[in-house]
C-alpha cells in the first residue's frame, strides 16, 4: 500500500487534480483500484457527482470505496438532485 498526499477534485484546477489526471500521472490508467479511500473535507458529494458524470467506467474499476463523509445542508441538497 502506498499513500499519496494529493489534492483530489472533480475537475483539474491546480493545485487540485481530477482522479483521471492523478491516475495517469501514477501510470495507473485502466488498472483495477482495489481500495479507493478519500477524506476530502466536505467535497465528497461534489467529487462523486462529477466522477459518475464524466468517468463512470472509472468507478466500475473500484472494488471498494471508503469515504469519510461530512453531512451538511448543502450535501443533502446535492444528494436530493
Buried (B, 14 or more C-beta within 10 A) or exposed (E): EEEEEBEBBBEEEEEBBBBBBBBEEEEEEEEEBEEBEBEBEBBBBBBBBBBEEEBEEBBEBBEEEEEEEEEEEEBEEEEEE
